[in-house]
Amino acid sequence: MTFTGHLDELRKRLIHCSIAAVIGFLGCYAFAERLFNLLMAPLIEVLPPKSTLIFTSLPEAFFTYLKVAFVAGLFAVSPYIFYQIWKFVAPGLYDSERRYFIPMAFFSALFFVSGALFGYFVVFPFGFKFFMGFATDFIRPMPTIREYLGFSLKLLIAFGVIFELPLFIFFLARLGMVTSDGLRRKRKYAVLCAFVVSAVLTPPDVVSQTLMAGPLVILYELGIWVAHFFGKKKPSRTDTTEDDNAAPTK
C-alpha cells in the first residue's frame, strides 16, 4: 500500500471511530446523571456526613454531564474502536499474523474496560479513604465537581491504557521484536519507567502514583510470561545445521 493509501485508510478509520464516539455519546447522555452518580459513589462513601460536591460556575454542572456521557460513550464503543485500530494495522501484517486480528481487537477492549474497573473498584476506595483521612474538624473537604471529574476520569482512562501492556507485549513478541529474556534484562528500567509514566498520568501525589505504578510493574511481569509462551520461536541450532547441510534439490 502506498503512503497516500495509508493516509486514506487512516482517514477512513478515524471517521468510523468518530461516528462511533458520537453514537456512544448520544446513547449515554440520556443516562448522564445516573452515570455521574455512579462515578461519585466511591467518594460519597468516604465523605463526612452532610458533605456535598459544589460547582463554582453556572455551566459547570452541564458540561460535567457532557464529559461523563462522552467518556462513558467511548468505553461503550471501545470494542468497535479497537476493531478499527487493528483493521488499520492488519494490512502491514503477514497472513499468519492476521489470524490474531479478531482476538486482539476483542482483548484490547476487554483489557481497557478491565483496567477502568480495577481503578473504580480497587484504587478509588483506597485512594479516596486515604485522602479523606487528612480531614479534621477545622479542615473540611469541599471538592468541586470539575476537580473530582477531572481526577476520576483521568485515572479511569489511565488504568484502561496501562492494562493494555500485556497485549502490546504479545503483539511485539509475535512480530519477533521483543523476547522474554530481553524483557527480563530490562526489568529494572521497566520499574523506573512505570513510576515515570505513573507520575505523568496521575495527579502529583505519591499515593496515586504508587497505586498505578504497582499494577504496571505486575503487568510488565505478566508480559514477560506472555512473551515466553507466545513469542516467535527462534530456530534451534540443530534445525539450522540440518538446513545448512541439506543437499540442493536438482
Contacts in CASP RR format, 6 or more apart in sequence:
PFRMAT RR
TARGET T0000
AUTHOR 0000-0000-0000
METHOD contacts of the structure
MODEL  1
MTFTGHLDELRKRLIHCSIAAVIGFLGCYAFAERLFNLLMAPLIEVLPPK
STLIFTSLPEAFFTYLKVAFVAGLFAVSPYIFYQIWKFVAPGLYDSERRY
FIPMAFFSALFFVSGALFGYFVVFPFGFKFFMGFATDFIRPMPTIREYLG
FSLKLLIAFGVIFELPLFIFFLARLGMVTSDGLRRKRKYAVLCAFVVSAV
LTPPDVVSQTLMAGPLVILYELGIWVAHFFGKKKPSRTDTTEDDNAAPTK
1 9 0 8 1.000
1 91 0 8 1.000
1 92 0 8 1.000
9 88 0 8 1.000
9 91 0 8 1.000
10 88 0 8 1.000
13 84 0 8 1.000
13 85 0 8 1.000
13 87 0 8 1.000
13 88 0 8 1.000
16 80 0 8 1.000
16 84 0 8 1.000
17 80 0 8 1.000
17 81 0 8 1.000
17 84 0 8 1.000
17 85 0 8 1.000
20 77 0 8 1.000
20 80 0 8 1.000
20 81 0 8 1.000
20 84 0 8 1.000
21 70 0 8 1.000
21 73 0 8 1.000
21 74 0 8 1.000
21 77 0 8 1.000
21 81 0 8 1.000
23 77 0 8 1.000
24 72 0 8 1.000
24 73 0 8 1.000
24 74 0 8 1.000
24 76 0 8 1.000
24 77 0 8 1.000
25 69 0 8 1.000
25 70 0 8 1.000
25 73 0 8 1.000
27 69 0 8 1.000
27 73 0 8 1.000
27 76 0 8 1.000
28 35 0 8 1.000
28 68 0 8 1.000
28 69 0 8 1.000
28 70 0 8 1.000
28 72 0 8 1.000
28 73 0 8 1.000
28 76 0 8 1.000
29 65 0 8 1.000
29 66 0 8 1.000
29 69 0 8 1.000
31 69 0 8 1.000
31 72 0 8 1.000
32 65 0 8 1.000
32 66 0 8 1.000
32 68 0 8 1.000
32 69 0 8 1.000
32 72 0 8 1.000
33 65 0 8 1.000
35 68 0 8 1.000
35 69 0 8 1.000
35 72 0 8 1.000
36 64 0 8 1.000
36 65 0 8 1.000
36 68 0 8 1.000
36 149 0 8 1.000
39 68 0 8 1.000
39 149 0 8 1.000
39 152 0 8 1.000
39 153 0 8 1.000
40 53 0 8 1.000
40 148 0 8 1.000
42 120 0 8 1.000
42 124 0 8 1.000
42 125 0 8 1.000
42 128 0 8 1.000
43 53 0 8 1.000
43 124 0 8 1.000
43 128 0 8 1.000
43 143 0 8 1.000
43 148 0 8 1.000
43 152 0 8 1.000
45 125 0 8 1.000
45 128 0 8 1.000
46 125 0 8 1.000
46 128 0 8 1.000
46 129 0 8 1.000
46 132 0 8 1.000
47 132 0 8 1.000
47 141 0 8 1.000
48 132 0 8 1.000
48 135 0 8 1.000
48 140 0 8 1.000
48 141 0 8 1.000
51 140 0 8 1.000
51 141 0 8 1.000
51 142 0 8 1.000
53 143 0 8 1.000
53 144 0 8 1.000
53 145 0 8 1.000
53 148 0 8 1.000
54 142 0 8 1.000
54 143 0 8 1.000
54 144 0 8 1.000
54 145 0 8 1.000
55 61 0 8 1.000
55 64 0 8 1.000
55 144 0 8 1.000
55 145 0 8 1.000
55 146 0 8 1.000
56 144 0 8 1.000
56 146 0 8 1.000
60 144 0 8 1.000
60 145 0 8 1.000
60 146 0 8 1.000
61 145 0 8 1.000
64 145 0 8 1.000
64 146 0 8 1.000
64 149 0 8 1.000
67 149 0 8 1.000
67 150 0 8 1.000
67 153 0 8 1.000
68 149 0 8 1.000
68 153 0 8 1.000
71 153 0 8 1.000
71 156 0 8 1.000
71 157 0 8 1.000
74 81 0 8 1.000
75 112 0 8 1.000
75 113 0 8 1.000
75 116 0 8 1.000
78 109 0 8 1.000
78 112 0 8 1.000
78 113 0 8 1.000
79 105 0 8 1.000
79 106 0 8 1.000
79 109 0 8 1.000
81 109 0 8 1.000
82 105 0 8 1.000
82 108 0 8 1.000
82 109 0 8 1.000
82 112 0 8 1.000
83 105 0 8 1.000
85 105 0 8 1.000
85 108 0 8 1.000
86 101 0 8 1.000
86 104 0 8 1.000
86 105 0 8 1.000
86 108 0 8 1.000
87 101 0 8 1.000
87 105 0 8 1.000
90 98 0 8 1.000
90 101 0 8 1.000
93 101 0 8 1.000
97 174 0 8 1.000
97 175 0 8 1.000
100 174 0 8 1.000
104 167 0 8 1.000
104 171 0 8 1.000
107 167 0 8 1.000
108 164 0 8 1.000
108 167 0 8 1.000
111 160 0 8 1.000
111 163 0 8 1.000
111 164 0 8 1.000
111 166 0 8 1.000
111 167 0 8 1.000
112 160 0 8 1.000
112 161 0 8 1.000
112 163 0 8 1.000
112 164 0 8 1.000
113 160 0 8 1.000
114 160 0 8 1.000
114 163 0 8 1.000
115 159 0 8 1.000
115 160 0 8 1.000
115 162 0 8 1.000
115 163 0 8 1.000
116 156 0 8 1.000
116 157 0 8 1.000
116 159 0 8 1.000
116 160 0 8 1.000
118 159 0 8 1.000
118 163 0 8 1.000
118 215 0 8 1.000
119 155 0 8 1.000
119 156 0 8 1.000
119 159 0 8 1.000
120 156 0 8 1.000
123 155 0 8 1.000
123 159 0 8 1.000
123 211 0 8 1.000
123 212 0 8 1.000
124 152 0 8 1.000
124 155 0 8 1.000
126 211 0 8 1.000
127 207 0 8 1.000
127 208 0 8 1.000
127 211 0 8 1.000
130 207 0 8 1.000
131 207 0 8 1.000
132 141 0 8 1.000
135 141 0 8 1.000
151 203 0 8 1.000
154 201 0 8 1.000
154 202 0 8 1.000
154 203 0 8 1.000
155 202 0 8 1.000
155 208 0 8 1.000
155 212 0 8 1.000
158 201 0 8 1.000
158 202 0 8 1.000
158 212 0 8 1.000
159 212 0 8 1.000
159 215 0 8 1.000
161 201 0 8 1.000
162 197 0 8 1.000
162 201 0 8 1.000
162 212 0 8 1.000
162 215 0 8 1.000
162 216 0 8 1.000
162 219 0 8 1.000
163 215 0 8 1.000
163 219 0 8 1.000
165 216 0 8 1.000
165 219 0 8 1.000
165 220 0 8 1.000
165 223 0 8 1.000
166 219 0 8 1.000
166 222 0 8 1.000
166 223 0 8 1.000
166 226 0 8 1.000
169 178 0 8 1.000
169 183 0 8 1.000
169 220 0 8 1.000
169 223 0 8 1.000
169 224 0 8 1.000
169 226 0 8 1.000
169 227 0 8 1.000
170 223 0 8 1.000
170 226 0 8 1.000
170 227 0 8 1.000
170 230 0 8 1.000
170 231 0 8 1.000
172 178 0 8 1.000
172 227 0 8 1.000
173 179 0 8 1.000
173 180 0 8 1.000
173 226 0 8 1.000
173 227 0 8 1.000
173 230 0 8 1.000
173 231 0 8 1.000
173 232 0 8 1.000
174 230 0 8 1.000
174 231 0 8 1.000
174 232 0 8 1.000
175 232 0 8 1.000
176 231 0 8 1.000
176 232 0 8 1.000
178 227 0 8 1.000
179 227 0 8 1.000
179 231 0 8 1.000
180 224 0 8 1.000
180 225 0 8 1.000
180 227 0 8 1.000
180 228 0 8 1.000
180 231 0 8 1.000
183 190 0 8 1.000
183 220 0 8 1.000
183 223 0 8 1.000
183 224 0 8 1.000
183 227 0 8 1.000
184 224 0 8 1.000
187 220 0 8 1.000
187 224 0 8 1.000
190 217 0 8 1.000
190 220 0 8 1.000
191 217 0 8 1.000
191 220 0 8 1.000
194 213 0 8 1.000
194 214 0 8 1.000
194 216 0 8 1.000
194 217 0 8 1.000
194 220 0 8 1.000
195 209 0 8 1.000
195 213 0 8 1.000
197 212 0 8 1.000
197 213 0 8 1.000
197 216 0 8 1.000
198 208 0 8 1.000
198 209 0 8 1.000
198 210 0 8 1.000
198 212 0 8 1.000
198 213 0 8 1.000
198 216 0 8 1.000
199 209 0 8 1.000
201 212 0 8 1.000
202 208 0 8 1.000
202 209 0 8 1.000
202 211 0 8 1.000
202 212 0 8 1.000
235 243 0 8 1.000
END
